[in-house]
């Protein structure tokens, strides 16, 4: 495994995006004092994926269960379309938003699974509840 030089982050304090939208500024607290990270816009998705993966690994290890999911609460959601894709947007407490695109065929399957889960549709075999 590659050795990673580490700096402990004790708090994530703030973020902002300048008017040019070419990067994001993220201010964190460290034992050595505040530090501002400049993250290019093109790297935001990769960083979010890495952090989500790390959150999932932490949840699995802490609960000693390989099937545990890292879960975020949702306070608002919106569904829409873009070309032939369905867009599922979710807002978490604190205002963070995450959106996902799925093909319309997957949306139909998702509808059926949600109906079965909430009891409004026919029961599905356990192997049919995820894609």
Buried (B, 14 or more C-beta within 10 A) or exposed (E): EEEEEEEEBEEEEEBEEEEEEEBBEBBBBEEEEEEEBEBEEEEEEEBEEEEEEEBBEEBBEEEEEEEBEBEEEEEEEEEEEEEEBBBBBBBEEEEEEEBEEBEEEEBEBBEBBEBBEEEEEEEBEEEEEEE
